[in-house]
Amino acid sequence: MIRLACAGLILLGSFTVAAAAEIAEVHGTKPILVNGTPSANPLPDSTAGDWSKVAEYRIVPGDEMILNFGPSSESPTGFLERTLKVRPDGRISVFPIGDVVAAGRTPRELEAAIVDMLGTTYKEPRVTIEVTKIAGNLVHVLGRVTKPGSYPADPFVTVAQALTEAGGFTDDAARNSVVVFHRVGAREVSVAVLPLDRMMKHGSLAADMPLERFDIVYVPRNTIGNITVFTQQVFGSANLILNTGLVGWELFNLSKVYHFVP
């Protein structure tokens, strides 16, 4: 059982050289793609003071947004606007083109897609999208834990704290192969594997990871061998993720895997 008292000792956002080396020794340090081509770590080393490096927000079902199509003499506000909510299937309905997939796209990507579709009907269409209400902040804890499920993602929540919320490990959990999945694109996922039990026994949780909205913490039954193969199995066509429709992962189809060391 992981206790919050231990988690409270975590130095958030920083990782010791010793802890990072321990993870690297077990799992390796090179990010990889599914196709085997080496790639740089998609997560920035530091975003402090440089918000241009922070990943752009991606739309999920339940988000509400305003679509502004530009000046209109028929509207009281002077602009033609539509307020829409992303349906559970990840789509919105836009006249006259019909359903458009919104989930998984950034607001700018959705704007470009709508303009492209409207271009077949209108001359020089335009649209500006403002996300006015976002779906709940959650992290998902799955696998060999006492209470698998989705939990509120408070600011700076970490893997150890999320596992505590989920009741801790079950007896058959692979405690040194705790996996964290993080979406870095519409079809891309970064993966970290933490030897959490080993770190706790050594009295160091400095490499415990802070989680972000919709991250998945997965505790397997067995020690993971090939992380890329394991990830493909988790996100395969008959997998738990797609079948349960976890918030933030709807319409997700894996194309790239990045393995990184925190």
C-alpha positions as a printed NumPy array, in Angstrom:
array([[  0.   ,   0.   ,   0.   ],
       [  1.315,   3.394,  -0.952],
       [  0.717,   6.053,   1.686],
       [  0.179,   9.737,   1.136],
       [  2.677,  10.461,   3.863],
       [  5.366,   9.026,   1.62 ],
       [  4.02 ,  10.72 ,  -1.47 ],
       [  4.153,  14.049,   0.313],
       [  7.931,  13.807,   0.427],
       [  8.197,  13.847,  -3.358],
       [ 10.157,  16.682,  -4.894],
       [  7.723,  17.528,  -7.682],
       [  9.019,  18.234, -11.16 ],
       [ 12.644,  17.267, -10.483],
       [ 14.361,  13.909, -10.662],
       [ 17.616,  12.791,  -9.102],
       [ 20.421,  11.428, -11.228],
       [ 20.518,   8.251,  -9.166],
       [ 16.817,   7.512,  -9.628],
       [ 16.938,   8.231, -13.355],
       [ 19.962,   5.98 , -13.718],
       [ 18.111,   3.218, -11.886],
       [ 15.223,   3.377, -14.339],
       [ 17.583,   3.589, -17.308],
       [ 19.431,   0.49 , -16.14 ],
       [ 16.222,  -1.544, -16.224],
       [ 14.353,  -0.06 , -19.175],
       [ 16.844,   1.854, -21.339],
       [ 16.834,   5.529, -22.211],
       [ 16.301,   5.811, -25.959],
       [ 12.876,   6.942, -27.195],
       [ 11.542,   4.69 , -29.943],
       [  8.855,   4.699, -32.608],
       [  6.642,   1.803, -33.608],
       [  8.405,   1.712, -36.963],
       [ 11.794,   1.484, -35.251],
       [ 13.056,   4.904, -36.291],
       [ 14.792,   6.74 , -33.405],
       [ 13.102,   9.95 , -32.341],
       [ 13.786,  12.77 , -29.933],
       [ 11.887,  12.823, -26.668],
       [  8.573,  14.519, -27.541],
       [  8.216,  15.915, -24.028],
       [ 10.22 ,  19.093, -23.367],
       [ 12.932,  18.902, -20.706],
       [ 11.649,  22.108, -19.186],
       [  8.774,  24.414, -19.953],
       [  9.482,  26.928, -17.202],
       [  9.286,  30.432, -18.614],
       [  8.658,  29.215, -22.167],
       [  4.993,  28.431, -22.781],
       [  5.662,  27.889, -26.486],
       [  6.971,  24.429, -25.489],
       [  3.785,  23.426, -23.668],
       [  1.668,  20.988, -25.695],
       [ -1.402,  22.632, -27.227],
       [ -4.747,  21.632, -25.74 ],
       [ -6.592,  18.788, -27.471],
       [-10.367,  18.604, -27.536],
       [-12.201,  15.75 , -25.788],
       [-15.873,  14.678, -25.6  ],
       [-17.786,  16.883, -23.191],
       [-15.866,  20.046, -24.072],
       [-17.979,  23.063, -24.997],
       [-16.893,  25.589, -27.592],
       [-17.992,  28.622, -29.561],
       [-17.528,  28.6  , -33.319],
       [-17.255,  32.142, -34.694],
       [-17.794,  32.303, -38.462],
       [-17.181,  36.036, -38.796],
       [-19.304,  39.195, -39.245],
       [-23.045,  38.768, -39.804],
       [-25.675,  41.474, -40.167],
       [-28.342,  38.994, -39.025],
       [-26.782,  38.401, -35.6  ],
       [-27.412,  40.694, -32.597],
       [-23.719,  40.476, -31.713],
       [-22.603,  41.281, -35.228],
       [-20.968,  37.862, -35.592],
       [-22.33 ,  34.49 , -36.64 ],
       [-21.618,  32.214, -33.69 ],
       [-22.62 ,  28.7  , -32.713],
       [-22.192,  27.134, -29.262],
       [-21.565,  23.395, -29.473],
       [-20.727,  20.54 , -27.126],
       [-18.568,  17.628, -28.26 ],
       [-20.691,  14.484, -28.241],
       [-19.583,  11.174, -26.627],
       [-18.612,   9.94 , -30.115],
       [-16.137,  12.845, -30.363],
       [-18.038,  14.714, -33.079],
       [-19.838,  18.031, -33.527],
       [-22.438,  18.973, -36.148],
       [-21.561,  21.956, -38.336],
       [-24.01 ,  23.338, -40.904],
       [-23.971,  22.659, -43.837],
       [-21.197,  20.042, -43.804],
       [-22.62 ,  17.76 , -41.097],
       [-20.627,  15.836, -38.518],
       [-16.979,  16.707, -37.935],
       [-14.565,  14.794, -35.687],
       [-13.402,  17.21 , -32.971],
       [-11.945,  14.91 , -30.283],
       [ -8.189,  14.475, -30.466],
       [ -7.674,  17.677, -32.437],
       [ -6.352,  20.994, -31.203],
       [ -8.653,  23.999, -31.706],
       [ -6.393,  25.195, -34.556],
       [ -6.51 ,  21.772, -36.236],
       [-10.295,  21.715, -35.961],
       [-10.506,  25.224, -37.423],
       [ -8.419,  24.151, -40.409],
       [-10.55 ,  21.026, -40.967],
       [-13.816,  22.986, -40.879],
       [-12.501,  25.722, -43.192],
       [-11.333,  23.053, -45.64 ],
       [-14.778,  21.411, -45.656],
       [-16.646,  24.709, -45.932],
       [-14.42 ,  25.657, -48.873],
       [-16.359,  23.297, -51.114],
       [-19.513,  25.385, -50.536],
       [-18.416,  28.908, -49.624],
       [-15.793,  31.29 , -50.95 ],
       [-13.042,  32.107, -48.438],
       [-14.768,  30.678, -45.349],
       [-13.392,  31.376, -41.898],
       [-13.966,  30.098, -38.389],
       [-12.418,  30.793, -35.005],
       [-12.893,  28.3  , -32.187],
       [-12.892,  29.154, -28.497],
       [-13.103,  26.315, -25.965],
       [-15.296,  27.773, -23.228],
       [-15.751,  24.757, -20.944],
       [-13.549,  21.703, -20.631],
       [-14.502,  18.206, -19.513],
       [-13.478,  17.153, -16.017],
       [ -9.828,  16.805, -15.052],
       [ -9.204,  13.111, -14.515],
       [ -6.392,  10.586, -14.4  ],
       [ -7.083,   6.895, -14.985],
       [ -5.613,   4.129, -12.805],
       [ -5.987,   0.645, -14.27 ],
       [ -4.625,  -2.858, -13.904],
       [ -3.599,  -4.604, -10.706],
       [ -4.839,  -2.052,  -8.176],
       [ -7.545,  -2.422,  -5.546],
       [ -9.969,   0.131,  -7.035],
       [ -9.345,   0.682, -10.763],
       [-11.046,   3.782, -12.103],
       [-10.821,   7.478, -12.909],
       [ -9.839,   9.989, -10.245],
       [ -9.712,  13.801, -10.031],
       [ -6.406,  15.181, -11.278],
       [ -5.571,  17.747,  -8.642],
       [ -2.649,  20.084,  -9.427],
       [  0.691,  18.256,  -9.262],
       [ -0.842,  14.848,  -8.539],
       [  1.808,  12.132,  -8.894],
       [  1.836,   8.437,  -9.751],
       [  2.188,   7.428,  -6.085],
       [ -0.732,   9.633,  -5.067],
       [ -2.921,   8.296,  -7.885],
       [ -2.135,   4.733,  -6.837],
       [ -3.077,   5.637,  -3.27 ],
       [ -6.45 ,   6.927,  -4.492],
       [ -6.929,   3.593,  -6.267],
       [ -6.301,   1.662,  -3.045],
       [ -2.72 ,   0.608,  -3.786],
       [ -1.344,  -2.532,  -5.417],
       [ -2.999,  -5.927,  -5.383],
       [ -0.916,  -8.904,  -4.251],
       [ -0.158, -10.014,  -7.818],
       [  0.92 ,  -6.583,  -9.12 ],
       [  4.244,  -6.083, -10.909],
       [  5.224,  -3.197,  -8.637],
       [  8.435,  -2.403, -10.489],
       [  6.766,  -2.071, -13.877],
       [  4.251,   0.722, -13.268],
       [  3.441,   2.207, -16.689],
       [  2.38 ,   5.796, -17.396],
       [  0.728,   6.571, -20.756],
       [  0.51 ,  10.199, -21.876],
       [ -1.04 ,  11.46 , -25.122],
       [  1.326,  13.692, -27.079],
       [ -0.755,  13.86 , -30.246],
       [ -3.938,  12.666, -31.884],
       [ -2.406,   9.191, -32.398],
       [  0.835,   9.326, -30.428],
       [  1.585,   8.218, -26.885],
       [  4.626,   8.564, -24.658],
       [  5.36 ,   5.779, -22.183],
       [  7.378,   5.695, -18.974],
       [  7.986,   2.624, -16.803],
       [  8.672,   3.198, -13.105],
       [ 10.256,   0.696, -10.681],
       [  8.138,   2.254,  -7.941],
       [  8.438,  -0.482,  -5.334],
       [ 12.239,  -0.531,  -5.669],
       [ 12.415,   3.235,  -5.253],
       [ 10.263,   3.105,  -2.145],
       [ 12.395,   0.355,  -0.591],
       [ 15.492,   2.47 ,  -1.239],
       [ 13.811,   5.364,   0.551],
       [ 13.646,   7.558,  -2.561],
       [ 10.582,   8.701,  -4.449],
       [ 12.4  ,  11.516,  -6.228],
       [ 11.648,   9.955,  -9.622],
       [  7.92 ,   9.719,  -8.955],
       [  6.19 ,  11.387, -11.897],
       [  3.717,  14.265, -11.79 ],
       [  0.676,  13.352, -13.879],
       [ -1.278,  15.414, -16.378],
       [ -4.946,  15.443, -17.362],
       [ -6.174,  12.078, -18.716],
       [ -2.856,  10.262, -18.136],
       [ -3.212,   6.507, -17.627],
       [ -1.36 ,   4.732, -14.812],
       [ -1.338,   1.019, -15.608],
       [ -0.102,  -1.665, -13.208],
       [  0.491,  -4.966, -15.053],
       [  0.492,  -8.445, -13.595],
       [  3.909,  -9.348, -15.005],
       [  7.184,  -7.52 , -15.554],
       [  7.227,  -5.824, -18.945],
       [  9.741,  -7.003, -21.522],
       [  9.325,  -5.05 , -24.761],
       [  7.558,  -1.775, -23.952],
       [  6.57 ,  -1.116, -27.579],
       [  4.907,  -4.52 , -27.967],
       [  3.185,  -4.108, -24.611],
       [  1.827,  -0.678, -25.6  ],
       [  0.527,  -1.992, -28.912],
       [ -1.283,  -4.766, -27.042],
       [ -2.855,  -2.33 , -24.574],
       [ -4.081,  -0.047, -27.367],
       [ -4.877,  -2.815, -29.868],
       [ -8.179,  -3.305, -31.666],
       [ -9.713,  -5.455, -28.894],
       [ -8.13 ,  -3.653, -25.95 ],
       [ -9.392,  -2.278, -22.671],
       [ -8.762,   1.375, -23.57 ],
       [-10.918,   1.585, -26.689],
       [-13.649,  -0.639, -25.304],
       [-14.155,   1.342, -22.095],
       [-14.054,   4.798, -23.714],
       [-11.848,   6.455, -21.105],
       [-12.257,  10.218, -21.034],
       [ -9.542,  11.853, -23.105],
       [ -8.807,   8.684, -25.111],
       [-11.933,   8.401, -27.25 ],
       [-11.261,   7.804, -30.957],
       [ -7.617,   7.124, -30.159],
       [ -5.76 ,   4.984, -32.703],
       [ -2.12 ,   4.362, -31.919],
       [  0.487,   5.114, -34.584],
       [  3.61 ,   6.093, -32.61 ],
       [  5.116,   5.11 , -29.264],
       [  7.781,   7.114, -27.442],
       [  9.614,   5.427, -24.569],
       [ 11.232,   7.917, -22.265],
       [ 12.904,   8.057, -18.871],
       [ 11.564,  10.664, -16.416]])
